[in-house]
Amino acid sequence: MPGMRSSGLAFYDFDGTLVSSNVVTQYAWYARQRPAVEAAWRTAKLAASVPLLIGFELYSRRRFNEVFYRHYRGLREDWLRNQAEGLFELVIRPAVFPGARQLVENDRAAGYTTVLVTGSPDFAVGPVARWFGFDHVIANRLVFAGGVATGAIARPVIAEEKKVAAMRGLAQEHGVGMERCKAYSDSLSDLPMLEAVGLPAAVNAGRRLRRIAIERGWPVRELAEAGPRV
């Protein structure tokens, strides 16, 4: 019947795959929108934490998320959501790789249900999802108490095996086998995400993931560089 989707889902990593920005640049922008003294304190605290964050990212993406999102402690949920359009227009949209939207549109035209799978917080990627036209978003959610971020992440943390579990769960809801799904990522940490589907592709991949993709006969794609970040 016209308008019906195929049985496939296409899963897209976000940072480094579709955009050149990341969760750190997202938070840094939020921090700069605060009153001057608080903005300076939050920015300095973020800068001081970078060496530690790099270490955690090399060790565990899940642990990186748990430590990094503590920076959001004390920020109101309604303020974060109200600022999300500005974040998108000034930080995320200029960092979108020019070929990214076409990649998603091509899968949609082929009948795939499109799914953004990201470690970013859900409030930050709402405008992104609308702009790309994603059918579903799998993202991290912060814990709020009385409308204020506690610094904790709601379980499950979208990273590593939990990322794959969320993908499998959504595919099951759609009655789709993972062998009929696509996945795109740039990061070696997302190797389980790529291995979980029947049609994986390395996009803007680093040296190690590129080598693995070539050895396994996976497509390797490079999207054009985005414009300058704001």
N, C-alpha and C positions, 0 to 999 in steps of 0.2 A: 504494500500500500504506500502511496506517496506520503513523504514526510516521516516515515518510520525509520528509526535508527537501526544500524546493524547491531550485532551482539558484542561489539568490541568497545573497550574503554581505553582511552589514551591518557596516561599519567605524565605530568610534567613537573619536574623539579623547578624551583624558581631562581634562587640566587646563583649566578654564574651560568645558568642554562638559558633563561629567558631575559634576564637583566644583569647588568654589570654591578648593580648595587647589592647590598646585603643587610642582614639584621642589625649590624653595628651602625651602618649609615642611617638606617631608619630611626634607631634610638637617638643617635646624635642630633638628628633634625628635631625630634621631639624635645630634646633637652634644650636646644637653642631657642625654643618658643616659650620657655618659662621666663618669669621675671629675672632681671639681670643677675642678681646675686645667686639665685638658685641655678640659673643656667650655667654660670661660671663654675659653681660647685659640681653640678652633674657632669659637665664636660671634662673637668679636671679629673674627677673620679673615674670616668670612662677611660681617659687616656692612661691613667695609672694602672688600670686593670688589663691593658692590652697584652703585655707579656704573659700574664697568667691565662688569659683567654686563648692565646695561641697554643699554649701547652695543653689546655683541656681539649681544644679542637683536634689536636694531633692524637690525643689519647682516646677521646670519646665524644662524639657529637651530642649524645644525650647529656653527658655531664656538662659540656659547654653550654647547652641551653639552660640547664638548671642554674648554673652560676651566672650566666650573662643576664637572664631576665630578672635577677635581683635588682638590677639598675632601675627597673620600672617602679620599685616600691614607692608608695606615697602619691602616685599619680592617679587622678580620678578617671574612671572608666568613661564617663560621658565626655570629658575633655579629650581623651585619647581618640574616641570615635569621631568627635566633631572636627578634630585636626587631621583626620585621615585623608580628606580630599586635598588639603594642602600638601601633605606628604607625597601623595601620588603625583600631583602636578609639578612639584618642584624638585623631587628627588627620584621617584621611581620612573615616571614616564620618560624623562630625558635619558634614563639609563637602560631603557628597553632596547634590546638588540633589534635592528631594523627587520631582520628576517623572522623574529619571534612570532609576531602576530600572524604572519602568513603560514607559519608552521602549524599553528593551532587551527587556523581557518581551513587549511588543506585537510587535516584530519576530520574536522567537523563536516566538510563537504563529502568526505568519503564515508560518512555515517558513524563515526566514532563519537561516543560520549566523552566529553573532555573534562579532565579533572586536574586541578592545581593541587600539588602535594608539597607543602612547604613547612619549614620550621618557623617561619614568621608568625607573629601573633595575628589572630583572625581579624581584629579591628583594623590592622594596618593594610591588609590585602583585600578588604571589601571593594574599594574602587578599582583595584587591579582586576578582580574577578569580573566586574561589570564591563570593564573596557575590553578585556579579551573575550568575554562571553562564555566563561567556563560554566559548565553544567553543575559541577560540584567543587567544593573546596575542602581539602583536608589540611588543617593548620593547627598550630598550637593555641591554647587558650590560657590566659593568665587567671589566677585566682584573685577575686575581689572580695573584700569584706566591707560592708557599708558603702559600696561604690568606689572603694579605694584599693589599688593594687597592693597585694601583700608581698610581692616579690617571688611568689611561688607559681609553678606551672601546674595546671590541671592535668591529671593522668588520663590517658597515657601521653607521655611526651612523644611528639612526632619526630622521631629520629631512629635510625638503625632498624632493628627488627620490628619496632612498633610502627614505623612508617609502612613497612611491608604488610604488617597485620591489618592496618587501616585500609590499605589498598585491597587486600584479599576480602575484607569484610564488605567493602562497597561493591566489588565484583560479584560477590555472593548475593548481595541484595538485588543486583541486576540479573542474576541467573547466568553469569558469564564465567567461563573458565579462564584462568590467568593466561593460558596458552594462546588465547585470542586477543590479549591486550597488548598495548604498546607502552613503553616507558622511555623517557628522555632524561638524561642527567649529565652534568659536567664533572661530577666528583667521585673519587674512588670510594668515599664513604657511602655512596649510594649504589655500590656494586650489588648488594642484596636486592635493591629495588629493580635493577636492570635484570638480574638473574631470575627474578620472580615471574617475568612475563615472557610471552612467546616472541615478541617483537621489540627487543631493546635497541636503543641507539645512543651513542656517546655524542654529546653536543658540547662544543667548546671545551673538550676534555683536556685535562692535564696529561702529562707524559705517561704516567703509569696506567691510567684508565685507557688512554688511547692505545697503548701497547696491548692491553688485555682485549680491547674491542677488536683490534686487527687480528690478533691470534684466534679469536672466536668467530670471526667473520661477521661481526656486527657493523652496521652502518656507522660511519664517523662523519659528523657534520660540523661545519663552522658557520656560525651566524656572523654577519658583518658587525663591526664595532659600533657601539652606540655613541651618541653624542656626548659631550662633556657632562659630568655630574654637576648638579647645583647644590 
